[in-house]
Amino acid sequence: MGLDLPKSYRLIGATKLLAVLVIISLIQHIEIIINALRFDVLSMVPVGVTIVVLISGILACVGLFLGEKWGFIPLYFYIPATTLFLHVSLIPFIPNIFPTQHHDIVMMVINGLVLLYSVLLLLRRMETNYIKEY
């Protein structure tokens, strides 16, 4: 089941799965982004960070859906930035399974695993391109 597909198709499918995770996190936490974008003098730095995180998420989605490797670059900014600044889990609802005092730890572990998976996925994609060239 799925093993008859060429490896490159599975890698592109996994890349699109990462894009779907980013889209879900953007949609699920849109109210955080809207609240952070309210302009006042005291919150200019958080607004700037939120805008950069939002742009990097959108660029990551576009690049990953197109199957381009450059989509990983904004993804590598988006994942840590959402973890540190917005406190958003890329895989929704899993932190809610755990007690409230452990939500931040679970969110960091989930986002760390997604980041590690995306690094391994990019390495696999680069490996297959290297093999095809020679």
Residue frames as a rotation matrix with the C-alpha (Angstrom) as fourth column:
MET 1
0.585 0.811 0.000 0.00
0.811 -0.585 0.000 0.00
0.000 0.000 -1.000 0.00
GLY 2
0.961 -0.192 -0.198 1.79
-0.188 -0.981 0.042 3.10
-0.203 -0.003 -0.979 -1.22
LEU 3
0.201 -0.955 0.217 5.05
-0.059 0.209 0.976 1.23
-0.978 -0.209 -0.014 -1.69
ASP 4
0.124 -0.114 0.986 4.55
0.906 0.417 -0.066 0.97
-0.404 0.902 0.155 -5.45
LEU 5
0.978 0.195 0.073 4.71
0.208 -0.912 -0.354 4.76
-0.003 0.361 -0.932 -5.79
PRO 6
0.185 -0.955 0.232 8.07
0.568 -0.089 -0.818 6.22
0.802 0.284 0.526 -6.75
LYS 7
-0.131 -0.336 -0.933 9.97
0.988 -0.119 -0.096 7.73
-0.079 -0.934 0.348 -3.85
SER 8
-0.948 -0.271 0.169 9.85
0.293 -0.948 0.124 11.24
0.126 0.167 0.978 -5.32
TYR 9
-0.238 0.937 0.255 6.02
-0.005 -0.263 0.965 11.23
0.971 0.228 0.068 -5.32
ARG 10
0.410 0.343 -0.845 5.95
0.791 0.328 0.517 10.23
0.455 -0.880 -0.137 -1.66
LEU 11
-0.511 -0.675 -0.532 8.41
0.837 -0.531 -0.131 13.01
-0.194 -0.513 0.836 -0.81
ILE 12
-0.855 0.274 0.439 6.31
-0.010 -0.856 0.516 15.58
0.518 0.437 0.735 -2.65
GLY 13
0.170 0.958 -0.230 3.22
0.254 0.182 0.950 14.28
0.952 -0.220 -0.213 -0.87
ALA 14
0.163 -0.195 -0.967 4.97
0.984 0.097 0.146 14.64
0.066 -0.976 0.208 2.49
THR 15
-0.878 -0.478 0.017 6.01
0.479 -0.878 0.011 18.17
0.009 0.018 1.000 1.51
LYS 16
-0.462 0.793 0.398 2.38
-0.127 -0.503 0.855 19.03
0.878 0.344 0.333 0.77
LEU 17
0.337 0.526 -0.781 1.41
0.700 0.414 0.582 17.53
0.629 -0.743 -0.229 4.13
LEU 18
-0.479 -0.572 -0.666 3.75
0.856 -0.473 -0.209 20.05
-0.195 -0.671 0.715 5.80
ALA 19
-0.919 0.181 0.351 2.01
-0.003 -0.892 0.453 22.83
0.395 0.415 0.820 3.86
VAL 20
0.042 0.988 -0.147 -1.37
0.179 0.137 0.974 21.59
0.983 -0.068 -0.171 5.07
LEU 21
0.103 -0.072 -0.992 -0.12
0.980 0.177 0.089 21.65
0.169 -0.982 0.089 8.68
VAL 22
-0.868 -0.447 -0.217 0.97
0.472 -0.878 -0.078 25.27
-0.156 -0.171 0.973 8.24
ILE 23
-0.631 0.709 0.317 -2.38
-0.136 -0.502 0.854 26.21
0.764 0.496 0.413 6.70
ILE 24
0.247 0.739 -0.626 -4.27
0.571 0.412 0.711 24.52
0.783 -0.533 -0.320 9.55
SER 25
-0.219 -0.377 -0.900 -2.19
0.963 -0.233 -0.137 26.37
-0.158 -0.897 0.414 12.14
LEU 26
-0.984 -0.111 0.143 -2.76
0.143 -0.959 0.245 29.70
0.110 0.261 0.959 10.35
ILE 27
-0.322 0.940 0.109 -6.51
-0.105 -0.149 0.983 29.13
0.941 0.305 0.147 10.12
GLN 28
0.175 0.422 -0.889 -6.92
0.764 0.512 0.393 27.71
0.621 -0.748 -0.233 13.60
HIS 29
-0.054 -0.305 -0.951 -5.18
0.903 -0.421 0.084 30.65
-0.426 -0.854 0.298 15.26
ILE 30
-0.234 0.026 0.972 -6.37
0.735 -0.650 0.194 33.48
0.636 0.760 0.132 13.03
GLU 31
0.804 0.583 0.115 -7.81
0.356 -0.627 0.693 35.33
0.477 -0.516 -0.712 16.04
ILE 32
0.448 -0.742 -0.499 -4.32
0.640 -0.124 0.758 35.51
-0.624 -0.659 0.419 17.62
ILE 33
-0.499 -0.654 0.568 -2.98
0.863 -0.309 0.401 37.00
-0.086 0.690 0.719 14.41
ILE 34
0.126 0.628 0.768 -5.86
0.585 -0.672 0.454 39.49
0.801 0.392 -0.452 14.12
ASN 35
0.914 0.212 -0.345 -5.46
0.404 -0.422 0.812 40.59
0.027 -0.881 -0.472 17.75
ALA 36
0.121 -0.956 -0.268 -1.72
0.726 -0.099 0.681 41.02
-0.677 -0.277 0.682 17.30
LEU 37
-0.471 -0.310 0.825 -2.24
0.858 -0.378 0.348 43.16
0.204 0.872 0.445 14.20
ARG 38
0.725 0.689 0.014 -4.17
0.655 -0.696 0.294 45.85
0.212 -0.204 -0.956 16.06
PHE 39
-0.125 -0.858 0.499 -1.97
0.636 -0.455 -0.623 48.89
0.762 0.239 0.602 15.74
ASP 40
0.981 0.185 0.056 -1.03
0.102 -0.742 0.663 50.99
0.164 -0.644 -0.747 18.72
VAL 41
0.503 -0.842 0.197 2.28
-0.666 -0.523 -0.532 52.57
0.551 0.136 -0.823 19.67
LEU 42
0.147 -0.461 0.875 3.14
-0.916 0.270 0.296 50.13
-0.373 -0.845 -0.382 22.45
SER 43
0.369 0.067 0.927 2.75
-0.037 0.998 -0.057 47.02
-0.929 -0.013 0.370 20.34
MET 44
0.611 -0.158 -0.775 4.70
-0.775 -0.318 -0.546 47.89
-0.160 0.935 -0.317 17.20
VAL 45
-0.510 -0.859 -0.045 7.35
-0.855 0.501 0.130 45.19
-0.090 0.105 -0.990 17.74
PRO 46
-0.495 0.362 0.790 4.82
-0.009 0.907 -0.422 42.36
-0.869 -0.216 -0.445 18.28
VAL 47
0.638 0.732 -0.239 2.91
-0.221 -0.123 -0.967 43.56
-0.737 0.670 0.084 15.22
GLY 48
0.245 -0.641 -0.727 6.08
-0.969 -0.179 -0.169 43.49
-0.021 0.746 -0.665 13.14
VAL 49
-0.755 -0.519 0.401 6.95
-0.550 0.834 0.044 40.00
-0.357 -0.187 -0.915 14.36
THR 50
-0.088 0.817 0.571 3.42
0.058 0.576 -0.815 38.76
-0.994 -0.038 -0.098 13.70
ILE 51
0.698 0.323 -0.639 3.46
-0.554 -0.322 -0.768 40.16
-0.454 0.890 -0.046 10.17
VAL 52
-0.208 -0.861 -0.464 6.81
-0.975 0.219 0.031 38.52
0.075 0.459 -0.885 9.42
VAL 53
-0.730 0.006 0.684 5.57
-0.245 0.931 -0.270 35.20
-0.638 -0.364 -0.678 10.85
LEU 54
0.333 0.933 0.136 2.37
-0.066 0.166 -0.984 35.43
-0.941 0.319 0.117 8.81
ILE 55
0.542 -0.197 -0.817 4.30
-0.828 -0.289 -0.480 36.21
-0.141 0.937 -0.320 5.61
SER 56
-0.576 -0.816 -0.049 6.73
-0.816 0.569 0.102 33.36
-0.055 0.099 -0.994 6.24
GLY 57
-0.426 0.505 0.750 3.83
-0.064 0.811 -0.582 30.96
-0.902 -0.297 -0.313 6.80
ILE 58
0.663 0.702 -0.259 2.17
-0.262 -0.106 -0.959 32.00
-0.701 0.704 0.114 3.56
LEU 59
0.224 -0.676 -0.702 5.45
-0.972 -0.105 -0.209 31.76
0.067 0.729 -0.681 1.62
ALA 60
-0.716 -0.473 0.513 6.10
-0.554 0.832 -0.007 28.34
-0.424 -0.290 -0.858 3.13
CYS 61
0.066 0.837 0.543 2.64
0.003 0.544 -0.839 27.14
-0.998 0.057 0.034 2.05
VAL 62
0.758 0.205 -0.619 3.12
-0.561 -0.280 -0.779 28.41
-0.333 0.938 -0.097 -1.50
GLY 63
-0.104 -0.913 -0.395 6.60
-0.988 0.139 -0.061 26.95
0.110 0.384 -0.917 -1.84
LEU 64
-0.709 -0.166 0.686 5.72
-0.398 0.897 -0.194 23.60
-0.583 -0.410 -0.701 -0.31
PHE 65
0.331 0.888 0.321 2.53
-0.064 0.360 -0.931 23.20
-0.942 0.287 0.176 -2.35
LEU 66
0.705 -0.145 -0.694 4.51
-0.707 -0.221 -0.672 23.91
-0.056 0.964 -0.259 -5.50
GLY 67
0.929 -0.366 0.057 6.98
0.361 0.930 0.073 21.24
-0.080 -0.047 0.996 -4.42
GLU 68
0.499 -0.769 0.399 9.86
-0.065 -0.492 -0.868 23.70
0.864 0.407 -0.295 -4.38
LYS 69
0.062 -0.585 -0.809 12.76
0.878 0.418 -0.235 23.38
0.475 -0.696 0.539 -1.96
TRP 70
-0.743 -0.362 0.563 12.76
0.131 -0.903 -0.409 27.12
0.657 -0.230 0.718 -1.27
GLY 71
0.270 0.930 0.249 9.49
-0.265 -0.176 0.948 26.60
0.926 -0.322 0.199 0.60
PHE 72
0.427 -0.185 -0.885 11.49
0.762 0.600 0.242 25.04
0.486 -0.778 0.397 3.43
ILE 73
-0.633 -0.745 0.211 13.37
0.529 -0.615 -0.585 28.30
0.566 -0.259 0.783 4.11
PRO 74
-0.407 0.509 0.758 10.35
-0.607 -0.771 0.192 30.28
0.682 -0.382 0.623 5.36
LEU 75
0.608 0.608 -0.512 9.10
-0.058 0.676 0.735 27.10
0.792 -0.417 0.446 7.06
TYR 76
-0.011 -0.718 -0.696 12.30
0.823 0.389 -0.413 26.99
0.567 -0.578 0.587 9.13
PHE 77
-0.899 -0.163 0.407 11.52
-0.061 -0.873 -0.484 30.49
0.434 -0.460 0.774 10.35
TYR 78
-0.112 0.974 0.196 7.78
-0.584 -0.224 0.780 29.90
0.804 -0.027 0.594 10.76
ILE 79
0.357 0.308 -0.882 7.96
0.345 0.834 0.431 26.87
0.868 -0.458 0.192 13.06
PRO 80
-0.449 -0.530 -0.720 10.24
0.857 -0.027 -0.514 28.34
0.253 -0.848 0.466 15.77
ALA 81
-0.920 0.107 0.378 8.59
-0.133 -0.990 -0.043 31.78
0.369 -0.090 0.925 15.49
THR 82
0.063 0.998 0.002 5.09
-0.416 0.024 0.909 30.39
0.907 -0.059 0.417 16.05
THR 83
0.234 -0.045 -0.971 6.40
0.683 0.719 0.131 28.34
0.692 -0.694 0.198 18.95
LEU 84
-0.585 -0.631 -0.509 8.20
0.802 -0.362 -0.475 31.20
0.115 -0.687 0.718 20.67
PHE 85
-0.994 0.092 0.057 6.10
-0.094 -0.995 -0.026 34.24
0.054 -0.032 0.998 19.82
LEU 86
-0.358 0.930 -0.082 2.57
-0.752 -0.235 0.615 33.03
0.553 0.282 0.784 19.12
HIS 87
-0.707 0.024 0.707 2.48
-0.530 0.643 -0.552 29.83
-0.468 -0.765 -0.442 21.24
VAL 88
0.382 0.801 -0.461 0.78
-0.905 0.224 -0.362 27.89
-0.187 0.556 0.810 18.43
SER 89
-0.225 -0.371 0.901 0.96
-0.173 0.925 0.338 24.13
-0.959 -0.080 -0.272 17.96
LEU 90
-0.636 -0.077 -0.768 1.30
-0.760 -0.106 0.641 23.01
-0.131 0.991 0.009 14.35
ILE 91
-0.694 0.503 -0.515 -0.70
0.225 0.832 0.508 19.86
0.684 0.237 -0.690 15.04
PRO 92
-0.385 0.581 0.717 -3.93
-0.709 -0.684 0.172 21.13
0.590 -0.442 0.675 16.55
PHE 93
0.537 0.833 0.137 -5.84
-0.642 0.298 0.706 19.69
0.547 -0.467 0.695 19.50
ILE 94
0.256 -0.474 -0.842 -3.02
0.399 0.845 -0.355 17.43
0.881 -0.245 0.406 20.76
PRO 95
-0.790 -0.566 0.235 -1.91
0.014 -0.400 -0.916 19.86
0.612 -0.721 0.324 23.51
ASN 96
-0.182 0.812 0.555 -5.52
-0.873 -0.393 0.289 19.94
0.453 -0.432 0.780 24.73
ILE 97
0.455 0.287 -0.843 -5.32
-0.019 0.950 0.313 16.23
0.890 -0.126 0.437 25.59
PHE 98
-0.321 -0.722 -0.613 -2.72
0.688 0.267 -0.675 16.95
0.651 -0.639 0.410 28.28
PRO 99
0.347 0.419 -0.839 -3.21
0.904 -0.386 0.182 18.89
-0.248 -0.822 -0.513 31.53
THR 100
0.947 0.171 0.273 -3.03
0.255 -0.915 -0.314 22.68
0.196 0.367 -0.910 31.26
GLN 101
0.680 -0.728 -0.086 0.32
-0.381 -0.451 0.807 23.00
-0.627 -0.516 -0.584 33.02
HIS 102
-0.140 -0.758 0.638 1.92
0.291 0.584 0.758 20.81
-0.947 0.291 0.139 30.31
HIS 103
0.805 0.543 0.237 0.47
0.373 -0.155 -0.915 22.59
-0.460 0.825 -0.328 27.22
ASP 104
0.700 -0.572 -0.427 3.61
-0.677 -0.723 -0.140 24.64
-0.229 0.387 -0.893 26.55
ILE 105
-0.283 -0.840 0.462 5.92
-0.580 0.534 0.615 21.64
-0.764 -0.094 -0.639 26.83
VAL 106
0.039 0.383 0.923 3.72
0.490 0.798 -0.352 19.51
-0.871 0.466 -0.156 24.58
MET 107
0.936 0.319 -0.145 3.48
0.063 -0.560 -0.826 22.34
-0.345 0.765 -0.544 22.04
MET 108
0.322 -0.898 -0.299 7.28
-0.877 -0.402 0.262 22.73
-0.355 0.178 -0.918 21.98
VAL 109
-0.402 -0.446 0.800 7.77
-0.182 0.895 0.407 18.98
-0.897 0.018 -0.441 21.57
ILE 110
0.429 0.652 0.624 5.20
0.543 0.366 -0.756 18.78
-0.722 0.664 -0.197 18.75
ASN 111
0.953 -0.068 -0.296 6.63
-0.250 -0.728 -0.638 21.75
-0.172 0.682 -0.711 16.88
GLY 112
0.033 -0.996 0.082 10.16
-0.818 0.020 0.574 20.46
-0.574 -0.086 -0.815 17.45
LEU 113
-0.242 -0.058 0.968 9.21
0.216 0.970 0.112 17.10
-0.946 0.236 -0.223 15.97
VAL 114
0.788 0.541 0.293 7.58
0.431 -0.147 -0.890 18.80
-0.439 0.828 -0.349 12.97
LEU 115
0.680 -0.623 -0.386 10.73
-0.693 -0.718 -0.062 20.89
-0.238 0.310 -0.920 12.50
LEU 116
-0.293 -0.799 0.526 12.91
-0.525 0.594 0.610 17.78
-0.799 -0.097 -0.593 12.71
TYR 117
0.144 0.446 0.883 10.63
0.518 0.727 -0.451 15.99
-0.843 0.523 -0.127 10.24
SER 118
0.962 0.233 -0.140 10.85
0.023 -0.583 -0.812 18.90
-0.271 0.778 -0.566 7.81
VAL 119
0.224 -0.954 -0.201 14.66
-0.876 -0.287 0.387 18.91
-0.427 0.090 -0.900 8.02
LEU 120
-0.414 -0.357 0.837 14.78
-0.088 0.931 0.354 15.17
-0.906 0.073 -0.417 7.36
LEU 121
0.523 0.687 0.504 12.32
0.502 0.230 -0.834 15.56
-0.689 0.689 -0.225 4.50
LEU 122
0.843 -0.274 -0.463 14.43
-0.492 -0.742 -0.456 18.25
-0.218 0.612 -0.760 2.86
LEU 123
-0.193 -0.959 0.206 17.54
-0.766 0.278 0.579 16.10
-0.613 -0.046 -0.789 3.26
ARG 124
-0.170 0.209 0.963 15.73
0.327 0.934 -0.145 13.18
-0.930 0.290 -0.227 1.61
ARG 125
0.861 0.505 0.063 14.59
0.252 -0.315 -0.915 15.41
-0.443 0.803 -0.398 -1.24
MET 126
0.511 -0.756 -0.409 18.12
-0.821 -0.570 0.027 16.69
-0.254 0.322 -0.912 -1.73
GLU 127
-0.337 -0.622 0.707 19.43
-0.399 0.774 0.491 13.12
-0.853 -0.117 -0.509 -1.63
THR 128
0.271 0.500 0.822 17.06
0.538 0.630 -0.561 11.98
-0.798 0.594 -0.098 -4.38
ASN 129
0.966 0.030 -0.256 18.04
-0.172 -0.666 -0.726 14.94
-0.193 0.745 -0.638 -6.57
TYR 130
0.114 -0.993 -0.013 21.72
-0.869 -0.106 0.484 14.14
-0.482 -0.044 -0.875 -6.02
ILE 131
-0.292 -0.175 0.940 21.17
0.053 0.979 0.198 10.53
-0.955 0.107 -0.276 -7.03
LYS 132
0.671 0.631 0.390 19.22
0.437 0.088 -0.895 11.52
-0.599 0.771 -0.217 -10.16
GLU 133
0.764 -0.399 -0.506 22.00
-0.585 -0.760 -0.284 13.82
-0.271 0.513 -0.814 -11.36
TYR 134
-0.226 -0.971 -0.080 24.70
-0.948 0.200 0.247 11.12
-0.224 0.132 -0.966 -11.26
